[in-house]
Amino acid sequence: MRLLLTGAGGFLGSRLLSYYREKYEIWAPSHKELDLTDAKAVRDGMGAFAPDAVIHCAALSDVGSCEKDPGLSAAINVEGTKNLAACAGERKVKLLFCSSDQVYFDGPAEGNYGVNFFAHRENEILHPIPVYGQHKLQAETLCQRLCPDSVILRLTWMYGELTKQEQDRGKRSLGEILRRMVREGQEQSFSTGDWRGVTDGNTVVRFLEPALALPPGIYNFGSPNCLSLYETVRCVLKPFGKEKLACPTEGNRPRNLCMDPKKAIAHGICFPDTVQGLSDFLRSGL
Ligand SMILES: NC(=O)c1ccc[n+]([C@@H]2O[C@H](COP(=O)([O-])OP(=O)(O)OC[C@H]3O[C@@H](n4cnc5c(N)ncnc54)[C@H](OP(=O)(O)O)[C@@H]3O)[C@@H](O)[C@H]2O)c1
């Protein structure tokens, strides 16, 4: 199978490339080699390589940068995806689009999440607050319209062992933060109002192959969770006797990004729960 992989210089794309490069024929152009905002370049590139499937990881993925420069976010996250989806649709090629749980960030938290907690389903009508979430949602709609064979994966925040270059670029990995807390006895604040799943990037990489075989549609794609970030971290640190290192903070605006994983599970894709995944990551690196 011939795969076009976008964003191969990024966190997920680079790990996908090293994991699958022996198994598939992969064209993984860098941003410089193929700028997705250039519709002609995308068309020419797709024509020359003729992929059987496209895995679209390229994005302006930093939520803060999207708020600061919505025009750039629209160009990359919406127009770039549109250019790719249009070509994939014309060529009847499967498109696997990396979306985000931020599409679920859609309103003020009323009352107590502990009582009102629910896990988001793929078929909800959404009104995301952050620019990044809005643009990911627009891109999802374009993928479905222009390339009906699209598989859209709503990813959670991912963690992994970061390279020096990734650290220098400001990437943060919850798994590595927790390892540092345990090793160095460092205290750290976590929000009691931030409800979300967090997933091991390597598990996402492994499940990308079965994801290519999914029927078209939208899938929540990551570790489920029913706890706030603060409670999550306390649960993970407890077996090490380090849970007091986690300090509660109200953080910014409360949000619930937790996703219901049942649709992916029905197709055999079952991520470990967030606490389990983080605990395994922590143990493997101490
Ligand atoms: N990481 C997470 O926790 C997370 C969570 C939820 C969803 N996602 C989504 O998952 C996907 C992968 O995330 P990631 O963390 O791997 O992202 P990342 O590390 O920020 O990498 C994004 C890649 O996209 C490339 N890119 C940006 N603009 C481009 C353009 N116009 N044309 C071609 N390439 C371009 C970047 O190249 P340059 O650096 O050279 O510009 C970079 O290699 C993204 O769609 C992201 O939105 C990620």
Ligand as a Chemical Component Dictionary entry (heavy atoms), coordinates in Angstrom:
data_LIG
# 
_chem_comp.id                   LIG 
_chem_comp.type                 NON-POLYMER 
_chem_comp.pdbx_formal_charge   0 
_chem_comp.three_letter_code    LIG 
# 
loop_
_chem_comp_atom.comp_id 
_chem_comp_atom.atom_id 
_chem_comp_atom.alt_atom_id 
_chem_comp_atom.type_symbol 
_chem_comp_atom.charge 
_chem_comp_atom.model_Cartn_x 
_chem_comp_atom.model_Cartn_y 
_chem_comp_atom.model_Cartn_z 
_chem_comp_atom.pdbx_ordinal 
LIG N1  N1  N 0  -0.353 16.220 19.845 1  
LIG C1  C1  C 0  -1.535 16.123 20.429 2  
LIG O1  O1  O 0  -1.624 15.941 21.654 3  
LIG C2  C2  C 0  -2.798 16.204 19.589 4  
LIG C3  C3  C 0  -4.034 16.130 20.237 5  
LIG C4  C4  C 0  -5.205 16.144 19.473 6  
LIG C5  C5  C 0  -5.125 16.260 18.085 7  
LIG N2  N2  N 1  -3.903 16.375 17.477 8  
LIG C6  C6  C 0  -3.850 16.468 16.016 9  
LIG O2  O2  O 0  -3.073 15.395 15.549 10 
LIG C7  C7  C 0  -2.297 15.789 14.417 11 
LIG C8  C8  C 0  -0.823 15.551 14.716 12 
LIG O3  O3  O 0  -0.466 16.353 15.842 13 
LIG P1  P1  P 0  1.048  16.611 16.221 14 
LIG O4  O4  O 0  1.125  16.868 17.669 15 
LIG O5  O5  O -1 1.903  15.567 15.603 16 
LIG O6  O6  O 0  1.312  18.017 15.469 17 
LIG P2  P2  P 0  2.699  18.798 15.366 18 
LIG O7  O7  O 0  3.730  18.132 16.185 19 
LIG O8  O8  O 0  2.401  20.225 15.656 20 
LIG O9  O9  O 0  3.097  18.634 13.838 21 
LIG C9  C9  C 0  2.375  19.263 12.835 22 
LIG C10 C10 C 0  3.138  19.119 11.534 23 
LIG O10 O10 O 0  2.397  19.792 10.500 24 
LIG C11 C11 C 0  3.329  20.446 9.647  25 
LIG N3  N3  N 0  2.672  21.553 8.944  26 
LIG C12 C12 C 0  2.171  22.685 9.475  27 
LIG N4  N4  N 0  1.678  23.461 8.505  28 
LIG C13 C13 C 0  1.855  22.798 7.338  29 
LIG C14 C14 C 0  1.554  23.096 5.980  30 
LIG N5  N5  N 0  0.982  24.261 5.608  31 
LIG N6  N6  N 0  1.885  22.184 5.033  32 
LIG C15 C15 C 0  2.491  21.038 5.372  33 
LIG N7  N7  N 0  2.812  20.701 6.638  34 
LIG C16 C16 C 0  2.492  21.575 7.607  35 
LIG C17 C17 C 0  4.395  20.925 10.604 36 
LIG O11 O11 O 0  5.583  21.202 9.888  37 
LIG P3  P3  P 0  6.491  22.465 10.362 38 
LIG O12 O12 O 0  6.797  22.211 11.822 39 
LIG O13 O13 O 0  7.674  22.372 9.469  40 
LIG O14 O14 O 0  5.652  23.679 10.149 41 
LIG C18 C18 C 0  4.542  19.723 11.540 42 
LIG O15 O15 O 0  5.441  18.793 11.010 43 
LIG C19 C19 C 0  -2.654 17.253 14.171 44 
LIG O16 O16 O 0  -3.696 17.303 13.234 45 
LIG C20 C20 C 0  -3.162 17.728 15.514 46 
LIG O17 O17 O 0  -4.057 18.800 15.356 47 
LIG C21 C21 C 0  -2.737 16.343 18.200 48 
# 
loop_
_chem_comp_bond.comp_id 
_chem_comp_bond.atom_id_1 
_chem_comp_bond.atom_id_2 
_chem_comp_bond.value_order 
_chem_comp_bond.pdbx_ordinal 
LIG N1  C1  SING 1  
LIG C1  O1  DOUB 2  
LIG C1  C2  SING 3  
LIG C2  C3  SING 4  
LIG C2  C21 DOUB 5  
LIG C3  C4  DOUB 6  
LIG C4  C5  SING 7  
LIG C5  N2  DOUB 8  
LIG N2  C6  SING 9  
LIG N2  C21 SING 10 
LIG C6  O2  SING 11 
LIG C6  C20 SING 12 
LIG O2  C7  SING 13 
LIG C7  C8  SING 14 
LIG C7  C19 SING 15 
LIG C8  O3  SING 16 
LIG O3  P1  SING 17 
LIG P1  O4  DOUB 18 
LIG P1  O5  SING 19 
LIG P1  O6  SING 20 
LIG O6  P2  SING 21 
LIG P2  O7  DOUB 22 
LIG P2  O8  SING 23 
LIG P2  O9  SING 24 
LIG O9  C9  SING 25 
LIG C9  C10 SING 26 
LIG C10 O10 SING 27 
LIG C10 C18 SING 28 
LIG O10 C11 SING 29 
LIG C11 N3  SING 30 
LIG C11 C17 SING 31 
LIG N3  C12 SING 32 
LIG N3  C16 SING 33 
LIG C12 N4  DOUB 34 
LIG N4  C13 SING 35 
LIG C13 C14 SING 36 
LIG C13 C16 DOUB 37 
LIG C14 N5  SING 38 
LIG C14 N6  DOUB 39 
LIG N6  C15 SING 40 
LIG C15 N7  DOUB 41 
LIG N7  C16 SING 42 
LIG C17 O11 SING 43 
LIG C17 C18 SING 44 
LIG O11 P3  SING 45 
LIG P3  O12 DOUB 46 
LIG P3  O13 SING 47 
LIG P3  O14 SING 48 
LIG C18 O15 SING 49 
LIG C19 O16 SING 50 
LIG C19 C20 SING 51 
LIG C20 O17 SING 52 
# 
